[in-house]
Amino acid sequence: MEMEAIRIVIELCLQYRVRCHIVHLSSAQPLKLIQKARQLGAPLTVETTHHYLSLCAEDIPAGATQFKCCPPIRGSANQDQLWSALKAGQIDMVVSDHSPCTPDLKKLDSGDFTQAWGGISSLQFGLPLFWSSASERGFGLSDVVRLLSQKTAQLCALDKQKGSLALSYDGDLVIWDPEQEFELTPYLGFKLKGVVCATILRGKLVYREGSFCSEPLGKHLLIPQQINQAHL
């Protein structure tokens, strides 16, 4: 199903030359199609997610509905191919595909995958999830910035405001210990590297060592119409 969906997107992208984005790629099988389309000039970008790079089907117990997501978690050989594609630049960015829910919606007691909520909550753990595996596969901190910040800001037409440390850009920073380890669910048995110590949003401290800012400091990020059209 994922292969066929991507095939349709590619055909339409090539036919109408409109920018398209492949979301939450889980299977390595469509990568050849995507590469061929790009070589033909298709304005196509593609993302994968932290859970497809961190979790393997072989390690998921029967009835463990906390792992349910769509597309599903694939095997370890497929995961290795995703990492290789990421290293080669065939996958543009890594995102969370954040899909939180209350524990009861996961149907943990029954283990019924047909009724359980489909999705994994990983937005708040994206940095250590990616770094724990990427650092062992030859990726550096510059790759983390590029794949998690710069490319995602560019996709959203926010690359003149977000995704880089430069004059006139928002002062968004994370202070973290890349070597400190901790364990996390639903990544059961995982010992992750990289504990966030503090977060700075537009130059203001919003989180530090378990304590949050007393008032929300977020704001809407609106894209001017002319910039939006230019990116399309």
N, C-alpha and C positions, 0 to 999 in steps of 0.2 A: 504493500500500500504506500509506504514512504517513497519507494523508488518510482512508482507511477505518478504520485503527486509531484515530485520534483521534475519528472519528465515533462509533465504538462506545463509547469511553470517555465521551464527552459524553452519549450516550443513557443509559448506566448511572448516570452522575453525577446527571443530572436525575431519573431514575426513583427512585433510592434516597437521594438527597441526602447522599451520603457524599463526603468530601473526596477529590479526585483531583488528580494532578499529571502534566502532559504533559512527558515527558523529551525532551531533545536535539532540539527542534524545528528542522528543517532547511528545510522548505518554508513559504513565506508563504501558500500556498493555504488552509490550514485556519484562518487568523486570523479570518475572518469568522464561521465556525462557533463558534469559541471566544468571540468577543465576544457573539454572540447568546445563547449558553448562559449567560454571566455575567449578561447583562441579565435572563435568566429566573431568576436566583438560584442558578445552579450554583456550588458551592464548589470552584472550579477555578483552579489556578495553572499557569504554563507557563514553561519555561526554554528558552534556546538556548545554544549553545556557542561557544567562541572560534574554533574552526576554521570554523564556518559564517559567522561574522562577518568572518573574515580571508582565507579562501581562496575562489577562484572556479574553476568548472569550466573556463572558457576558458583558464586559465593552467596547467592540469595537462597535462604531456606524456603521450603514449601510453606505456603500460607503466610509469608512475611509481607503483608499488604503495605507496610510502610515504604516499600520499594516501588509501589505501583506508580508508573508515569506513562506518558504517551508522547512519542513512541517508547517502547519498553527498553529496559536495560539490555544491552547486547553482550556477547561473549568477549573473552579476553583478547582473542586474536583480532576481532573487530576493533577493540579499544586501541590496540597497538597501531593499527592502521590510521585511526583518527589522530593519534599523537604524531605519527609520521607526516600526515597531511598538514597538521598544524605547523610542524617544523619547516615544511617545504613551502609554506605560504598558501596552500590550497584552501585552507580554512582561515577566514579573516579575523575572527574574534571568538572569545569565550564569554558566555553570559550565564545567568542563573536559571532562567525560565522559572522563576520563583512562583510556587503554587502552594501556599500554606493552607492548613485547615486545622480544626480542632481534632484531638485524638479519636473521638468517637466516629468521625467521618471516615477514618481509615479502616474501620471494621477489624480491629486487631484481634478481638476475641474469636470471631468466626473464621477469619482468614479467607473471607470471600472476596476474591479479586473482582468479581463482576459487580459488586455493590460498593467497593471501597473507592474513596476519592482518588482521582488520578493526578498525581503531582507531588513534587518534593520541594520542601522549603530549604533554600540554600543561599539566598541573597546575602544574609548576614555572615556566611562562612565562605564566601567565594574566594577571598584572598588566600586563606590557609589551605583550602581544598586544592586550589590550582598550584600553589607553591610547593605543597608537600610532594606532589608527583612530578611537577615540571622541573624542580631543582635536581631531581634524580635522573632526568632525561636530557640534560644539557641546556636547559633554558636558564637565562639570567634575569636579573631584575628589570633590565630594559625590555625584555620580552613580556614580562608581567604588565608593565606600563602600556606597552603597545597593544597587547591583546585584550586587556581588561578595561583600559581607559581611552587611549587615543582612538582606536578603531571604532569603539562604541559611540564616542562623542561625534566622530565623523559621520557615522550612519544616521545619527539623529540631527544632523546639521547644527551641532553645538560645538564644533571643533574650533571656533573662534572665541570660545568662552570657557570650555571645559576640556579636560583630557591632557593638558600640558602645564608645566610650570614655566610661565612666560609673562612678560610685561602686559598688563591689562586683562589677563586671564583671572578667573576666580581662584582664590587661594585655598583650594581643596587639598588637604593633606591627610595622610594616615601615618601615625607613628606606631611602629610595630617591631616585635622581636622575631626575626625570621627563623631562629633556632629553637625557641621555646616550644615544647610539645604539650598537647592536650588531646583528650578523646571526645568523640562526638557521635550522636545518634541522629539520623538513621544510618550513618556510616559506621555500623557496629564493628568494634574491634579495630577501628582505624585510629592510629596515633598520628595526629596532624601536626605540622610544623608551621609556626607563624602566629603569634598571639598579638592581637591589636591592643595597643596600650592607650592610644588617644586618637581622636578624629577631629579635624579642623575643617569647618565649612565656611568658605568665603572669608577666611582669616579669623573666624571665631571658634573657640573651643566648644564642641558640642558633646564630647564624650571623653572620659578619662578614668581608667582603672575601675570600670564597673558603674560609674556615676554619669548620669546624663544631664544635659543642660535643663534648667528648670522650665524653660519655655521653648516651644518649637521655633526653629529659625529657617525652616524650608520655605521655598517660594516657587510659584509656577515658572516654568521655563518655556517661554513662548517664542516661537520662531516667526520672524517677519515673513509675510507672504512672498515677497520677492526672492528671499533666500530659499524658502521652501521650494518654490518653483524651479529655481536654478539647480537644486540638488536632484529634483525629479527629472 
